[in-house]
Amino acid sequence: MITISPSKTALIATILLAPLWGTTGEAAGLQGSQTELVLETVAKDLEVPWSIDFTPDGRIFVAERIGRIRVVDPDGFKTQLWALLDVVHLRSTGLTGLAVDPDFATTRHIYVLGAFLDEHGRLRNQVRRLTDRNGQGRDPQVVLDSLPWGIVHGIGDLAFGPDGQMYLTVGDTGNVEKSQDRGSLIGK
């Protein structure tokens, strides 16, 4: 079971929603709310940060679309390169998803979704698993291959649900008709 402390929930909400709300939350209709959101910088000099998740020990993992995975110190500001992945970063593609295994304390696994070249040199969205060894992402393994890919809306994301299952989304790859086809993974 994954639990996120109220402070981490507020941090996630602030990072993701602050551009929409400003600093007061009034634009989102939060007048009179019991919760006050505060915009706080926890890391600097990230290049197109796209996905974040937290480990049980409090580290913040940030995926940058250019292929870097950085770890933000729980006390803030200091970042450390955890892994550098050879993603294809074109327009709306790159490293777009990151999720910490629900059993991270035992497995040390982090899963990522990104645009990679497969063994035949073809562009594919893939889910890969990395293992945290001595503070570095090691042993990348492809766990799901040949997901739909496109230069337009070719991104996706992944997360673990409260049931411990991994869920992932895939962009419509610019193919609106296929995204409405229940037999296709495009746009789901």
Buried (B, 14 or more C-beta within 10 A) or exposed (E): EBEEEEEEEBBBBBBEBBEEBEEEBEEBEBEEEEEEBEEEEBBEEBEEBBBBBBBEEEBBBBBBBBBBBBBBBEEEEEBEEBBBBEBBBEEBBBBBBBBBBBEBEEEBBBBBBBBBEEEEEEBBBBBBBBBBEEEBBEEBEBEBEEBBBBBBBBBBBBBBEEEEEBEBBBBBBBBEEBBEEEEBBBBB
